[in-house]
Amino acid sequence: MFDTHEWNNIEGKGNSENLTLLSLSTCGFCASARKYLNSRGLAFRYLELDQISLEEKTEIKSEFRNKFGRRPSFPSLVIDGERFLVGFIKDHWDEELA
């Protein structure tokens, strides 16, 4: 999923392709989500959708919608390309990433 895009990769435990974060540069919850993943030492990749071309943004949103049946909200964390979390609620993320 999302294989044709240039991602920001953060090194850590695991494979960065297993955790994909869709975010916005102006979103406080998105910043908190990145800090949370960093604090856990997890490898992940992310894109700030407001910093890429309209064509690429449209393609990513379409891919997300085709896979999960809804548009992404921010932040959206795709886990193993199979499930996702929307919004940053620490307790939910703790449970899913345990």
C-alpha positions in Angstrom: 0.0 0.0 0.0 1.3 3.5 -0.9 4.3 1.9 -2.6 4.8 4.6 -5.2 5.4 7.5 -2.9 8.5 9.1 -1.4 8.1 8.8 2.4 9.9 10.3 5.3 11.4 7.3 7.1 12.1 7.3 10.8 14.4 4.5 12.0 13.6 2.5 15.1 12.4 -1.0 16.1 10.7 -2.8 13.3 10.2 -2.0 9.6 9.1 1.5 8.8 6.7 0.2 6.1 4.7 -1.6 8.8 3.6 1.8 10.3 2.5 4.5 7.9 1.4 7.8 9.2 -0.7 10.2 7.1 -0.5 13.7 8.7 -0.7 17.4 8.2 2.2 19.8 9.0 -0.2 22.2 10.8 -2.0 19.5 12.9 -1.1 19.4 16.6 -2.6 15.9 16.9 -0.4 14.8 14.0 2.7 16.2 15.8 1.7 14.4 19.0 1.4 11.1 17.0 4.9 11.5 15.5 6.3 12.3 19.0 4.5 9.2 20.4 5.9 6.9 17.8 9.4 8.4 18.3 9.2 8.0 22.1 8.3 4.3 21.7 11.4 3.9 19.4 9.3 2.5 16.6 10.3 2.7 12.9 7.7 4.4 10.8 7.2 6.4 7.7 5.1 9.5 7.3 3.8 12.1 4.8 2.5 15.5 5.5 -0.3 15.6 2.9 -0.4 19.4 2.9 3.2 19.5 1.7 2.9 17.3 -1.4 1.3 17.8 -4.8 -2.4 17.8 -5.3 -2.1 14.8 -7.6 -0.1 12.8 -5.1 -2.4 13.8 -2.3 -5.5 12.7 -4.3 -3.9 9.4 -5.1 -3.0 8.6 -1.5 -6.5 9.5 -0.3 -8.0 7.4 -3.1 -5.8 4.4 -2.1 -6.8 4.8 1.5 -10.5 5.0 0.6 -10.3 2.0 -1.7 -8.6 -0.1 1.0 -10.6 1.0 4.1 -13.9 2.3 2.7 -13.5 5.8 4.1 -11.4 9.0 3.6 -8.4 9.4 5.9 -8.7 11.9 8.8 -5.6 13.2 10.4 -3.6 11.7 11.8 -4.2 8.3 10.3 -1.9 5.4 11.2 -2.0 2.4 8.9 -0.7 -0.7 10.6 0.7 -3.5 8.5 -1.4 -2.3 5.6 -4.4 -4.0 7.1 -5.9 -1.9 9.8 -5.8 1.8 10.8 -6.2 4.2 13.6 -7.7 7.7 13.1 -7.0 10.6 15.4 -4.4 10.4 18.1 -5.9 8.9 21.3 -3.0 7.6 23.3 -4.9 4.8 25.0 -6.1 3.4 21.6 -2.6 3.6 20.2 -1.1 1.9 23.3 -3.6 -0.9 22.9 -3.0 -1.4 19.1 0.8 -1.1 19.3 1.3 -3.2 22.4 
